[in-house]
Amino acid sequence: MTMSGTTGARWAVEAGGLGKRYRRGWALRDCSFRVPAGRVCALVGPNGAGKSTLLGLAAGLDAPTEGELRILGLPAGSPDGMSRWSFLGQDKPLFKRFTVAEHLRMGRELNPGWDRATAERIVAEGRIPANARAGQLSGGQRTRVALALAFGKRPELLLLDEPLADLDPVARDEIGALLMSEAAEHGTTVLMSSHVLAELEGMCDFVLVLTDGRVRMAGEADELVAMHSVVTGLTVDGELPAALHDHTLIEVRTAGRQFTAMVRRQGPLGGDWQRAEPGMEEVLLAYLRSPHAPALLSPSAVPVHREESAA
């Protein structure tokens, strides 16, 4: 299938029927979604969900087995688009014997559009000595230098695979603030995988949830969360109230006669029960714990080639 798109496309990432198969099986299967440009998108899912595979495909490190993936309007891996995005893997690859200054010089010489001021400022704000070798840096310092190289390229799209995973709470807060400020200042689109759901709520305005290699949820974070409610009430003869089945049940937990359910509302919530509005972390956890619940894409995440509308 072919999706519309040019180098000035509104969409940072577009996938249509995307699949990737390895010898052990499918890492991604029938993934269709899009991420608008200018958003900070959380890529969420359990281990083995396909997050790193998707980022690797977006970075052109591998090719899809089926379907299509477009980055900034161009096929993923296109040489014409390589100067427009940056990719930072989990291992934060730096040359251990290179100093910080040598890394920044390398970035300047390899990237014609190098933003020297931004790269040097990111390093300086971390109080990292320019003559320190990469192999002597802490995890937070290595991440900051790697992000300086990524942002110094002045990309339109920044692909990050677990950038906060190996950081202590203070460093994680500093790097998170750095990501938000740089993305806001330059309009950079960020697609970032993470397991730390609580942090994503304050950083990301778009979410993409994968489970077992398939898209479970995608779209505007506020819009998706607003579609859900947490309902608490009493079962009737051990069964949920019939009125609750007028809505989409994502997750139900019971304790004695009491039930607590995450529901995707299909209209007004009637019934004799208590209702609360969940946060993004609650909604994401409910979908991750309930892989068989119906998938949900908001209108902005539905690719143009798909006829289905968001629920």
Rosetta blueprint (number, residue, H / E / L):
1 M L
2 T L
3 M L
4 S L
5 G L
6 T L
7 T L
8 G L
9 A L
10 R L
11 W E
12 A E
13 V E
14 E E
15 A E
16 G E
17 G E
18 L E
19 G E
20 K E
21 R E
22 Y E
23 R L
24 R L
25 G E
26 W E
27 A E
28 L E
29 R E
30 D E
31 C E
32 S E
33 F E
34 R E
35 V E
36 P E
37 A L
38 G L
39 R L
40 V E
41 C E
42 A E
43 L E
44 V E
45 G L
46 P L
47 N L
48 G L
49 A L
50 G L
51 K H
52 S H
53 T H
54 L H
55 L H
56 G H
57 L H
58 A H
59 A L
60 G L
61 L L
62 D L
63 A L
64 P L
65 T L
66 E E
67 G E
68 E E
69 L E
70 R E
71 I E
72 L L
73 G L
74 L E
75 P E
76 A L
77 G L
78 S L
79 P H
80 D H
81 G H
82 M H
83 S H
84 R H
85 W E
86 S E
87 F E
88 L E
89 G L
90 Q L
91 D L
92 K L
93 P L
94 L L
95 F L
96 K L
97 R L
98 F L
99 T E
100 V H
101 A H
102 E H
103 H H
104 L H
105 R H
106 M H
107 G H
108 R H
109 E H
110 L H
111 N L
112 P L
113 G L
114 W L
115 D L
116 R H
117 A H
118 T H
119 A H
120 E H
121 R H
122 I H
123 V H
124 A H
125 E H
126 G L
127 R L
128 I L
129 P L
130 A L
131 N L
132 A L
133 R E
134 A H
135 G H
136 Q H
137 L L
138 S L
139 G H
140 G H
141 Q H
142 R H
143 T H
144 R H
145 V H
146 A H
147 L H
148 A H
149 L H
150 A H
151 F H
152 G H
153 K L
154 R L
155 P L
156 E L
157 L E
158 L E
159 L E
160 L E
161 D E
162 E L
163 P L
164 L L
165 A L
166 D L
167 L L
168 D L
169 P H
170 V H
171 A H
172 R H
173 D H
174 E H
175 I H
176 G H
177 A H
178 L H
179 L H
180 M H
181 S H
182 E H
183 A H
184 A H
185 E H
186 H H
187 G L
188 T L
189 T E
190 V E
191 L E
192 M E
193 S E
194 S L
195 H L
196 V L
197 L H
198 A H
199 E H
200 L H
201 E H
202 G H
203 M H
204 C L
205 D L
206 F E
207 V E
208 L E
209 V E
210 L E
211 T E
212 D L
213 G L
214 R E
215 V E
216 R E
217 M E
218 A E
219 G E
220 E E
221 A H
222 D H
223 E H
224 L H
225 V H
226 A H
227 M L
228 H E
229 S E
230 V E
231 V E
232 T E
233 G E
234 L E
235 T L
236 V E
237 D L
238 G L
239 E E
240 L L
241 P L
242 A H
243 A H
244 L H
245 H H
246 D H
247 H L
248 T E
249 L E
250 I E
251 E E
252 V E
253 R E
254 T E
255 A E
256 G L
257 R L
258 Q E
259 F E
260 T E
261 A E
262 M E
263 V E
264 R E
265 R L
266 Q L
267 G L
268 P L
269 L L
270 G L
271 G L
272 D L
273 W L
274 Q E
275 R E
276 A E
277 E L
278 P L
279 G L
280 M H
281 E H
282 E H
283 V H
284 L H
285 L H
286 A H
287 Y H
288 L H
289 R H
290 S L
291 P L
292 H L
293 A L
294 P L
295 A L
296 L E
297 L E
298 S L
299 P H
300 S H
301 A H
302 V L
303 P L
304 V L
305 H L
306 R L
307 E L
308 E L
309 S L
310 A L
311 A L
